[in-house]
Amino acid sequence: VNHWFGSKEGLFAAATSIPVDPAALVDALAAGGPDGVGERIVRQFLTVWDTAGQGRLIALIRSVSSHEESARMLREFITKLVFGRLTERLGVDQPQLRAALCGSQIAGLGMVRYVLRLEPIASADHDLLAAAIGPTLQRYLTGPLTADE
């Protein structure tokens, strides 16, 4: 892996043909600190998906439902390489749970917007979706996770 792709991140990018450097992505998301990170996540992911090509995202999402290796790679990318690193940078409690919650929201957004093309989400602009979904991601990352907190 290291010889041909440089890292697991490089292997994932090559396998999915989506030009994303997870370390740079996390740097961009964490740059403003914890405040507003939820909206930054939505904007960043939508920008990546829109510029990387919706066809690649659709192919990736379809492949994860029927190919365990693709599903494993996407799980690792979302929960370890992006949100795992982000929760580490933010220094939050329950980082694995928070990373998985964020991953579920972002993967769901990708499915609904680009595969199912559920309107009006499919045609909504980035600012609207960031304002609508960002607070949920913000709570997943920095808010309480139990009913008694």
Disulfide bonds with the S-S distance in Angstrom:
none
